[in-house]
Amino acid sequence: MYKFTASITKELRLLLRDKVGLMIMFAMPVLLVLLITSIQISAFELVNNSKVKVLLCNKDKGKGSQEFLSYLNEVGRFDLINVDMTEDDRHVGDYMNDHDAFVALYIPEGFSDQITKKAEFTAGKALVEFGINESPDTLKMVKVDSLTIYFHPVLQQSLRRSIQGALKSVIQLVENKSMLDALYFSINGKPMPATFEKELFANQIGIEEKTTSHNGSRTIPNAAQHNVPAWTIFAMFFMVISLGGNVVKEKLSGSFVRLKIMPTNFIIGLLSKQLLYLMVAMSQVVVIFSMGVWLFPHIGLPALNIPHDWLALIVVSFICGLSAISYALCIGVYSKTQEQANGFGAISVVILATIGGILVPSFAMPKAFQFYMNLSPLHWCLEAYYGLFLEGGKLADIMNSVVPLLGSIVVLQLIAIIGLKKKNLI
């Protein structure tokens, strides 16, 4: 027991001397969690909550365009700013820059008349099909001029499609209302009463948003539930800088050789090294998770909701830490210099995080990367955490992620031991 304690003390002293490694393992992930979560929430608010400034040039003064603008205001997503320009105006970009707007909308002259004539044609066609109208020769299809929308080049494609979808929905609503007015007038010979119109459009089908979960919870996960576990895993695997470099130093200094001639077992030294860094990994979990629970609400970020199954959370964190240690140990064994361990270790962790779904969501990856994603231990760590945080699962529910993770730990440990034997270090 004394030898084991002395070995851990030695490893702790080496770790405390590595100020850069400690900063990378603790300061970097804390900053990443804060920055990425804040930026992501700001992006969500821009897309979902913030109003989009829209420069509006309405050359039509009819009822159709007025209804269109009225419904557009009811959507609540657009801040309409009236300007005077032409459809082919080359200074649209200047107008947008002057008003700090990313979108401009041009409604052509005669838009309302075209909407009305199209509605009359559609209503007349329907009456012919119903056998009510017997004079189809008088029907004439009218082509409605398109609305012109200008987007600033910096606007992302996802936001463009969202804006286009909202505009198309409003246009469809105006067309449907005009068609119903035309049908009512054709059948009854008088305009549709306002009360009847209100009844038709009042009882709309709503959409209720729910999430799937193992425990039946319907709470919608927030940005903290996604980011805090992901960057905690990233922090764990970045211990390759400290642990990998530590192993290389001991190889170059002859510490492994000296251990072979001392009256102790090399396994004690190897276990003490892994135990110390496992404690570091668990400390990272405590620090980053605590920040998500207690600090986030005070700086305007959503709080991290800890899973109900504490035992599963501890077990998953323990396994993720052991996986990171195994990878770092493997890098240190096969690196010839400390520069190789630091450079290759850092780059490889970023690559594994990318294909593992931490930097880029797994659902957004091409199908060709699906196979390589399963080779990344960070992917299985993330899936295990997501099963607890996002789906409210228990340990039994995430075994399909835990088992591959345990398999990768065994493989990495064996590779490290084989490397040590080949170099005659054990």
N, C-alpha and C positions, 0 to 999 in steps of 0.2 A: 504494500500500500504506500510505503514511503517513497519507493521509486516512482510510482505513478503520480503521486503528489508533486514530487520534485520535477518530473517531466512537464506537468501542467504549468508549474510556476515558471519554468524556463520558457515555455511557449507563450505565456502571458506577457513576460518581459519583452520578448521579441515583438509581440503584437503591439504593445504600448509604445515601442520605439518607432513603429511604422505610422507616423502621423498622416502621411498622404493616403495610405491604405485605409485608415480609420475614417478620414474625411470622405473618401470615395464610398465607403460602405454605409455611412450614416448621413453626412451632410448632403451628398448628391441626390439620393432618393427622396429626402425630405423636400428639397427644392423642386425636384421633378414632379412629385405628387401635387404640391401647391400650384406650380405653374400650369401643368397639363390640365388639372381639374378646373382651374380658373378659366383657362382659354376655352376648354370644351364647353363649359357652362355659358360663357359669353357667346360662343358660336351658336349654341342651341337657342339662346334668347334672341339672337339676331334673326334666326330662321323662324322661330315659333311665336315669340312674344313682341319683339320690337316692330314698330310700324315702318314700312318701307316708303321712302319718299318717292312720289311719282309725279313727274311733270306732265300736265294734261293740256292738250290742245284740242278743244272740242269745236269743230267747224259746223256741227249739226245742232240745231236748236229745237228739234222735235221731241215728241213724247218718249220715243224709244231710247234716245241717248240720255234723257233725264232719268228714266227708270234705271238704265244701266248704271249711271253714276250713283243713284240712290242706293241700289243694291250693293255697289262696290264699297260705299261708305259703311254699310251695315256689316260687311265682312270684318271690318276692324283691323285689317292688316296694312292698309294703305293710307298715306298722308298725301292727299291730292293737292298739287300746286298748279294753278292755271297760268299758262304762258301762251304767247301768240307766235306761232311758227307755221311753216308749210311742211307737207309730207316729205318733200325732198330737200328740206333745209339742211345745208351743210354745217350749220352752226349748232346743231342739236347737242353735240358734245360740249360746246362752250356753255350752253344753257344749263346742262346737267352739272358741270363743274361749278358754275356760279351759284347754283342752288344746293350743292352738295347732295345731288340725287344720283341714283344708279339706274333708274328706269324712267323712260318717257313714253307716253301713250298718245297716239294721234287718232281721233275719230273723224272720218271723212264727212263731207257735206252730203246730205241725203240719206244718211245711215238709217234714220227713223222711218222714212218712207219705204226704203228697201225692206226693212224688217216687217213693216205692215203688209206690204205686197206679198212677201214670202209667206207670211202667216195666212193671208187670204187664199193663196194658192194651195197651201197645205190643208186648210180647212175645207176648201172646195173639193179637193181631191178625195178627202175622207168622206165627204157627203156623197160624192159619186159612188164610192165603194159601198157605202151604206144603202144606196138606192134612193137617197132623198133628193139629190140634185141630178137632173137629167140633161144638163147642158155642159158637158165637159169641154166643148170647143172654145168656150170663153176663157178657160183657165190658161194662164201663161206663166211659166216659171220665171222668177226674177232672181238674178245673181246679186248677192249682197257683197258689197266691197268689204275687204278684210280690214280689221283694225291693225294699225301699224304700231309695233312696240319696239322701243330701242333699249338695249342693255349696255351698261358700261362694261368694257372688256374685263375688268377685274372681278366681275360677279361670277361666282361659281355656277357650274352647270346644274347642280342640285337645287340651288335657290332660283335659278331661271325657270326650271321646270315647275317648281312650286308656285311661282308667280303666274306662269302660263296656265297652270291647272285652275287657280283661283279665278282668273279672267274668263276662261272657257266655261266654268260653272256659272258665272254671273250672266254671260251671254246666253247660255242655254236656258237659264231661268227667264230672261227677257223674251226669248223666242217662244217658249212654252206659254207664257202669259199672253203674248200677242195672238198665238194660235187659238187659245181658249176664248179670248175675246171675239175673234173672227167666227169661231164655231157658234158661240152663243148668239151673236148678232145674225148669222145666217139662218139659224133655226127659229129664233124668237122675234127677229126684226127690231130689236132694241139692244142698247149696250148692256153689258153684264153689270148687275148691281154691285156696289162696293162691298156690301156685307157678304154676298155670296162669294165674291173673289177672295175676301179675307178668310172665309171658312175653307176654301179650297187649298190655300197655301199655308194655313196655320198648323194643320195637323201633319207635320212632317216626321218621317222616321228618323230617330236619333241613333247615335252610335255610342255604345258603352265600351270603354276600354278596360281590359283585364289582362293579367299576366298569368302564365302557367307556373305552377310551383308544386313541390312535393308535399308541403304541409298545408296546402289549401289557402295560403296567404295571397291576397290580391293587391298587395302593396307594389307600386311601380318602382323598380330600382332606379336610384339616382346615379349621378356621375361618380360619387365617392365609392359606391359599391363596385363600379367597374375599375376605377383607377387605382385605389389604394391597394387591393390585393395584387394587381398587375405590377405595379412599381415596387412592391415589396419583394416579389419574386426576382425582378430585375436587380434589386439591391443585393439579394442573397447571392446571385450568381456572379456579381461583380467582386466577390471576395476572392476571385481568381487572381486579382492584382496582388493581394496581400498573401494569401495562402500559397498560390503558385510561385510567387517570387521567393517566399520563405523556403519552399522545398528546393528551389534551384540554388539558393545561397548555401543550404546545408550540404547539397551535393558537391558544390565547388569548394567549400571550405573543408570537406572531409569529415563532416559530422556523422554521416551515415557509416563511414568506415570505422570511426572511433567507437560508435555504438556496438559494432560487431565484436570488438575485443574487450568490451566492458562486461562485467558480470550482471547483465540484465537482458531482457528479451526485447528485440526490436519492435515487437507488436505493441509493447507498452508505450514506446515513443510515438508510434503511428496512431494508436488509439487516443493518446493524450492530445495530440495535434487535432484530431478530428473532433474530439469532445469539446475542446476550447472553442473551435470555430462553429460548432453546433450551438454553443451558448451565445456566440456572437449573432448567429442567424436568428435565434429566438429573441435576442435583444432588439434586433432590427424589426421583427414583427411587433413587439410590444411598443416600440417608439413610434413607428409609422401608423399602426392601428390606433394608438392612443391619440395621436395628432388628428386622425380622422374623426374620432369620437368627440373629443373635447375642444380642439382648436378650430376645426372647420366652422362650427356654428357661430363663432365669435368673429370670423372674418368674412361672413356672408356666403359661405359654401355649405352645401348640404352635409349633414352629419352622417358618418358611417354607422350603419346598423349592424351590430355584431350578431352572427347566427345564434340561434337558441341552443344548438348542440355544441357546447364548449369542448367536450371531449373530442369530437370530430375535428374541430378547428385546431386544437393542440396537436392531434395526430398528423393532420395534413401539414401543418407548419413544420413539425418535426421531420416529416418525410421530405418536404421541399428543401429544408435546410441540408439534410443529408445528401440529397441529390446535387445541390450546389457544391458541397464539400467534395463529393466524389469527382465531379467534373474538374474542379480546381486542382485537386490532387493529381488527376490524370494529366492535366496540362503541365504542372510543375515537374512531373517525373520525366516527361518526354522532351521538355525544353532544355536546350544546352546553355542558354544564357538567360539572365533575368530580363533582358530586353525582349527576347523571344517570348517569354512567358507573359509579360505585360502586354506586348503588342498583339500577339496572336490571341491571348485570352480575352482581351477587351473586344477586339474585332469579332471574334467568334461568338461571344455572348450577344453582341448587337445583332449578328446575323440570326442566331437561334431565337432571339426575342422577336425578330421581324417575321420569320417563318412560323414562329410559335403562336402568333396572335396577340402579342403584347403591344408592339408598335403599330401593326396593321391588323384590324379585325379579321378573324379567320374566314368569315362569310364573304369578305371582300376580295379574297385571294383567288387567283386563277385556279382552275381545276388541276393544272399541271403541278401546283405546289401542295396539293392535298396530301400526297404521299410523303413529301419531305417534311410537312408540318408534323406528321406523326413521329418523326425521328427526333424532334426537339423535346428535350425533357421539360423545357419551360412551357410548352403547350399543355402537357399533362398536369403540370403544377397549376397552371391557370384554369384548366377545366375543373380540377378538384376544388379550387377556391370558388369558382363561379357556381359550382353545384351547391355550395354551402351558402354563399352570399346572395346569389340571384334567384336560385330555385328553392331555397329553404330546405335543402335535403339533409339527410343524416349520413353517417359514415357508410352505411350499407348502400345508400343511393349513389355514391360516388366511387364505388369499388372498380368500375370500369375505367376510371382515371388513375386510381391509386395503384392498381396491379401493374400497368405498364411503367409507372414511375418507379415502383420497387424493382422491376426487371432492369430498368436502366441503371439503377444504383448498383445492382449486383454486377452488371456488365462493366461499368466504369471502374469499380473497385478491382475486379479481376484484371482489367487492362493495366491499371496502375501497378498491381503486384507483379504481373508478368514483366512490365518495364523495369521495375526495381531488380528483379532476378536477373534479367538479361544484362543489366549494368553491374551485376555482382555487388549490389548495395545491400542485399539481404541474403 
